[in-house]
Amino acid sequence: MEKKPKVRKKLPKEAPLATRRRSVPKKASKRTRSTSSKF
């Protein structure tokens, strides 16, 4: 029951998380991806 409300809160944060997951394997380009994704 507690996991259901937490999942809903992560739904809007899934967009930024998707970009973070892509940069996870590329820790070096994590900073460049975060700046390019913001623009």
C-alpha positions as CSV (number, residue, x, y, z in Angstrom):
1,M,0.0,0.0,0.0
2,E,2.9,2.4,0.8
3,K,4.6,1.5,-2.5
4,K,1.6,2.7,-4.6
5,P,1.7,6.3,-3.5
6,K,5.5,6.4,-3.8
7,V,5.2,5.2,-7.4
8,R,2.8,8.0,-8.3
9,K,5.3,10.5,-6.9
10,K,8.0,9.0,-9.1
11,L,5.9,9.2,-12.2
12,P,6.5,13.0,-12.8
13,K,10.2,12.4,-11.9
14,E,10.5,9.6,-14.5
15,A,11.4,12.2,-17.2
16,P,14.5,13.4,-15.4
17,L,15.3,9.9,-14.2
18,A,15.2,8.6,-17.8
19,T,18.0,11.1,-18.7
20,R,20.0,10.1,-15.6
21,R,19.7,6.4,-16.4
22,R,21.2,7.0,-19.8
23,S,24.1,8.8,-18.3
24,V,24.6,6.1,-15.6
25,P,26.8,4.0,-17.9
26,K,28.6,7.2,-18.9
27,K,29.6,8.8,-15.6
28,A,32.1,11.0,-17.4
29,S,29.6,12.5,-19.8
30,K,27.0,12.7,-17.0
31,R,27.7,16.4,-16.6
32,T,27.6,17.1,-20.3
33,R,24.3,15.2,-20.8
34,S,22.6,17.0,-17.9
35,T,23.6,20.4,-19.3
36,S,22.6,19.5,-22.9
37,S,19.3,18.0,-21.8
38,K,18.4,21.2,-19.9
39,F,18.9,23.3,-23.0
